[in-house]
Amino acid sequence: MTPRRRSHWEDTAFFIGVLLLTAGGGLMVLAGLELDLVYAKLVWGIVGCVWGIVLIRVWIFNETRDR
């Protein structure tokens, strides 16, 4: 079986997912340090982490689907 060529979307989903996960985690750390706008940082941090996980999961699903 020849390997399937990865689409641009899959690589982009993984890259953006990692960025969102990193940024979301950073915002939650800042909220934990109780800097200004604690709740806003916490909420956006959680949103970023969730979207990051979703996009990375999409990428993993597409990587393993055709094997």
C-alpha positions, 0 to 999 in steps of 0.5 A, a space after each residue: 500500500 502506498 502512503 497517503 499524501 498528507 493534506 495541507 489542512 491536516 498539517 495546518 490543523 496540527 500546527 494551529 492546535 499546538 499554538 492554541 494549546 500553548 497559548 491557552 496554557 500560558 493564559 491559564 498560568 498567567 491567571 494562576 499568577 493572579 495578574 490583571 484580568 484573571 477571569 478573562 485569561 482563564 476563560 480564553 485559556 480554557 477555550 484555547 486549550 479545548 480548541 487546540 485539543 480538538 484540532 490535534 485530535 482531528 489531525 491524529 484521526 486523519 493520520 491513523 484513519 487510512 492505515 
